[in-house]
Amino acid sequence: MEPTITLEQANQKVEEYSKKAREALPAEARYSLFASEQRGDCTDPSDNGPKNRVLASRTYRVEGLAKDKIPAYFAALRTWWQNHNFRVLDNNPPNEYLWVENNADSFRMTLEANPQGGLFLTSTSPCVWPNGTPTPRLTAPRRIGWLDRDEGGTP
């Protein structure tokens, strides 16, 4: 139940990481927004965290690059990420999927290639509280009346 950055800050950082990672790819690459979650449901079971948190995510289609150079693009992004405090979480299969996480703030990024030569760059925030602070827990009101009585009628 610790405070986090706000959802607005998470969205800004997702965009920032997406733009910065592009430094590793050739200048002729073009990017088109493929998918976007500005307030996605945070259902990450691995963090065992509380409900009501959200996340930000963007996926960009990377176009205008040669299909036969896909392994070089993966190598370039891998190097860029490792030089910018990211660690590799998964790289299987190589040159088709590379998933990394930032060591400082837990933002994650992915580069994926499909069999047709399409490339997709995704950036995702960790789970955050919409306003940066945990949602206050509501306490259940005390039941009164006949619901509080046992079957013998005793309160």
Phi, psi and chi 1 to 4 in degrees:
 res  aa     phi    psi   chi1   chi2   chi3   chi4
   1 MET       -   32.5  -61.8  -70.2  -73.6      -
   2 GLU   -80.6  151.5  -64.9  -66.8  -42.2      -
   3 PRO   -63.3  155.8  -21.1   31.5      -      -
   4 THR  -132.6 -179.2   64.1      -      -      -
   5 ILE   -69.5  165.0   61.6  173.9      -      -
   6 THR   -79.8  166.1   66.1      -      -      -
   7 LEU   -62.3  -39.0 -180.0   59.2      -      -
   8 GLU   -60.2  -44.4 -178.7  178.8  -18.5      -
   9 GLN   -64.8  -37.8  -68.4  167.7  -40.7      -
  10 ALA   -63.0  -42.9      -      -      -      -
  11 ASN   -63.0  -41.1  -85.7  -72.6      -      -
  12 GLN   -63.3  -43.0  -69.8  169.1   -6.9      -
  13 LYS   -70.3  -35.0 -162.4  143.0 -166.0  178.9
  14 VAL   -59.1  -46.5  159.2      -      -      -
  15 GLU   -64.3  -43.3  -76.8  -62.5  -29.4      -
  16 GLU   -60.0  -48.0 -178.2 -178.6  -40.9      -
  17 TYR   -62.8  -40.7  -85.0  133.0      -      -
  18 SER   -59.9  -44.6  -65.4      -      -      -
  19 LYS   -68.5  -42.5  -71.8  178.1 -177.1  174.7
  20 LYS   -65.7  -39.5  -74.7 -175.7  175.4 -175.4
  21 ALA   -64.4  -25.1      -      -      -      -
  22 ARG   -63.1  -19.8  -64.8  174.4 -170.2  177.3
  23 GLU   -57.9  -27.0  -64.4  172.0    8.6      -
  24 ALA   -79.8  -17.7      -      -      -      -
  25 LEU   -99.1  157.8  -63.0  173.9      -      -
  26 PRO   -57.3  149.4  -24.7   34.2      -      -
  27 ALA   -61.1  -26.5      -      -      -      -
  28 GLU   -77.2   -5.3   64.3  -91.7   16.1      -
  29 ALA   -63.6  140.1      -      -      -      -
  30 ARG  -116.5  146.8  -64.4 -177.9  -44.2  -85.0
  31 TYR  -123.8  129.6  -57.4   89.7      -      -
  32 SER  -127.1  138.0   59.1      -      -      -
  33 LEU   -65.0  123.5 -172.7   61.9      -      -
  34 PHE  -102.7  -40.1 -176.6   74.5      -      -
  35 ALA  -152.0  148.5      -      -      -      -
  36 SER  -148.8  133.9  175.0      -      -      -
  37 GLU  -126.1  110.4  -77.9 -169.8  -72.4      -
  38 GLN   -89.9  -17.0  -65.6 -165.2   18.5      -
  39 ARG  -151.7   66.3 -172.4 -172.5  177.5  100.8
  40 GLY   -78.9  153.9      -      -      -      -
  41 ASP   -70.7  130.3 -148.5   11.8      -      -
  42 CYS   -93.1   99.5 -173.2      -      -      -
  43 THR  -117.2   32.5   56.0      -      -      -
  44 ASP   -72.6  105.3 -178.5    0.6      -      -
  45 PRO   -73.2  -15.5   27.2  -32.4      -      -
  46 SER   -76.5  -18.5   66.9      -      -      -
  47 ASP   -95.7   -4.9   76.6   -7.4      -      -
  48 ASN    51.4   29.5  -63.5  -44.0      -      -
  49 GLY   -87.2  171.7      -      -      -      -
  50 PRO   -72.1  161.4   23.4  -29.5      -      -
  51 LYS   -76.9  174.0  -65.5 -177.1 -179.9 -165.8
  52 ASN    77.9    8.6  -59.9  -36.1      -      -
  53 ARG   -90.4  162.5  -65.6  173.3  -56.5  149.6
  54 VAL  -134.4  173.3  -67.0      -      -      -
  55 LEU  -144.0  165.2   57.5   78.6      -      -
  56 ALA  -118.4  143.4      -      -      -      -
  57 SER  -153.4  143.8  179.6      -      -      -
  58 ARG  -137.2  139.9  -55.1  -74.0 -176.1  -73.4
  59 THR  -124.1  127.3  -60.6      -      -      -
  60 TYR  -112.6  135.2  -73.0   91.9      -      -
  61 ARG   -81.5  130.8 -178.5 -171.3  -52.3  -96.7
  62 VAL  -101.1  118.3 -176.7      -      -      -
  63 GLU  -121.8  164.8  -59.8  169.8  -57.6      -
  64 GLY    85.9   11.9      -      -      -      -
  65 LEU  -112.7  151.0  -62.3  178.2      -      -
  66 ALA   -70.3  131.3      -      -      -      -
  67 LYS   -62.7  -35.9  179.6  179.9  175.9  179.9
  68 ASP   -72.6   -7.9   62.8  -29.0      -      -
  69 LYS  -105.4   12.6  -65.9 -175.2 -179.7  176.7
  70 ILE   -54.1  -43.7  -74.9  177.7      -      -
  71 PRO   -57.7  -34.8  -27.9   37.1      -      -
  72 ALA   -68.7  -35.2      -      -      -      -
  73 TYR   -67.5  -40.7  -52.5  141.2      -      -
  74 PHE   -62.8  -44.2  -87.4   85.6      -      -
  75 ALA   -62.9  -42.2      -      -      -      -
  76 ALA   -64.9  -44.5      -      -      -      -
  77 LEU   -68.6  -39.1 -100.3  172.4      -      -
  78 ARG   -58.4  -46.5  179.1 -172.2 -167.6  106.5
  79 THR   -63.1  -44.6  -61.5      -      -      -
  80 TRP   -60.6  -47.7 -170.8   92.7      -      -
  81 TRP   -61.1  -45.5  -80.7  -34.5      -      -
  82 GLN   -64.3  -31.5  -71.2  174.8  -31.8      -
  83 ASN   -78.9   -8.2  -70.5  -24.0      -      -
  84 HIS  -121.0   35.3  -71.5   85.5      -      -
  85 ASN    70.4   28.7 -157.0   25.6      -      -
  86 PHE  -104.5  151.2  -75.4   84.7      -      -
  87 ARG  -121.0  149.9   70.9 -179.8  179.3  -75.5
  88 VAL   -78.6  128.6  173.3      -      -      -
  89 LEU   -97.0  -37.0  -61.8  174.5      -      -
  90 ASP  -157.1  138.5 -168.8   -0.6      -      -
  91 ASN  -141.6   47.2 -172.6   33.8      -      -
  92 ASN  -132.6  123.2 -166.5   20.9      -      -
  93 PRO   -77.8  145.7   21.7  -25.1      -      -
  94 PRO   -57.3  144.2  -21.6   31.7      -      -
  95 ASN    64.8   13.1  -57.9  -39.1      -      -
  96 GLU  -128.9  -25.9  -69.4 -179.5   29.3      -
  97 TYR  -152.8  125.5 -175.7   76.8      -      -
  98 LEU  -140.0  120.4  178.1   57.5      -      -
  99 TRP  -122.4  128.0 -176.9   32.0      -      -
 100 VAL  -131.7  161.8  -62.5      -      -      -
 101 GLU  -135.7  138.5 -178.9  175.7   81.8      -
 102 ASN   -75.2  130.6 -173.6  -81.6      -      -
 103 ASN   -68.1  -26.3  -67.0  -47.3      -      -
 104 ALA   -87.1  -37.9      -      -      -      -
 105 ASP  -130.0    2.8   59.6   19.6      -      -
 106 SER    67.7   13.7  -60.6      -      -      -
 107 PHE   -68.5  143.7  -83.5   71.4      -      -
 108 ARG  -119.2  149.3  -67.5  179.8  173.3 -177.3
 109 MET  -136.2  153.6  -63.4 -168.8   76.8      -
 110 THR  -139.6  140.4  -55.0      -      -      -
 111 LEU  -116.9  126.3 -178.8   64.2      -      -
 112 GLU  -128.1  142.9  -67.0 -177.9   74.8      -
 113 ALA  -120.8  139.5      -      -      -      -
 114 ASN  -102.5  168.1   64.9   23.5      -      -
 115 PRO   -60.0  -22.8  -23.5   32.5      -      -
 116 GLN   -83.3   -0.3  -64.5   76.5   34.9      -
 117 GLY    92.3    7.8      -      -      -      -
 118 GLY   -75.4  139.8      -      -      -      -
 119 LEU  -116.3  141.2  -77.1  174.7      -      -
 120 PHE  -134.8  129.1  -62.1   87.3      -      -
 121 LEU  -112.3  120.5  179.4   65.3      -      -
 122 THR  -119.7  141.4  -58.9      -      -      -
 123 SER  -129.6  132.3 -178.8      -      -      -
 124 THR  -135.8  137.1  -55.2      -      -      -
 125 SER   -81.0  161.9   74.7      -      -      -
 126 PRO   -71.9  174.3   25.0  -31.2      -      -
 127 CYS   -67.8  132.5  -61.5      -      -      -
 128 VAL  -133.6  158.8  -60.0      -      -      -
 129 TRP   -80.4  137.3  -64.0  106.8      -      -
 130 PRO   -50.6  -41.7  -28.7   36.3      -      -
 131 ASN  -105.2    9.1  -64.5  -43.2      -      -
 132 GLY    90.6  -12.5      -      -      -      -
 133 THR  -124.6  148.2   54.4      -      -      -
 134 PRO   -57.8  147.0  -21.7   31.9      -      -
 135 THR   -70.5  128.5  -54.6      -      -      -
 136 PRO   -60.1  140.3   -9.3   16.5      -      -
 137 ARG   -78.6  136.5  -69.5 -174.9 -175.2 -164.8
 138 LEU   -90.9  135.5  -62.0  175.8      -      -
 139 THR   -92.7  142.8   55.7      -      -      -
 140 ALA   -69.8  136.5      -      -      -      -
 141 PRO   -65.9  149.8   21.6  -28.1      -      -
 142 ARG   -69.5  130.1 -174.8  177.7  179.4  -77.8
 143 ARG   -76.4  142.1  -65.5 -177.3  -57.5  166.9
 144 ILE  -134.2  164.8   55.1  173.1      -      -
 145 GLY    90.1 -154.6      -      -      -      -
 146 TRP   -65.5  -23.8   66.1  -89.3      -      -
 147 LEU   -67.0  -22.4  -69.1  174.9      -      -
 148 ASP   -87.3   -4.3  -79.1  -15.1      -      -
 149 ARG   -91.3  143.7  -59.9  174.0 -168.2  -98.1
 150 ASP   -77.9 -179.4   63.9   19.5      -      -
 151 GLU   -65.0  -18.2  -67.6 -163.5   21.8      -
 152 GLY   -84.8   -0.4      -      -      -      -
 153 GLY    87.0    6.6      -      -      -      -
 154 THR   -88.0  131.0  -51.1      -      -      -
 155 PRO   -69.3      -    2.3   -0.4      -      -
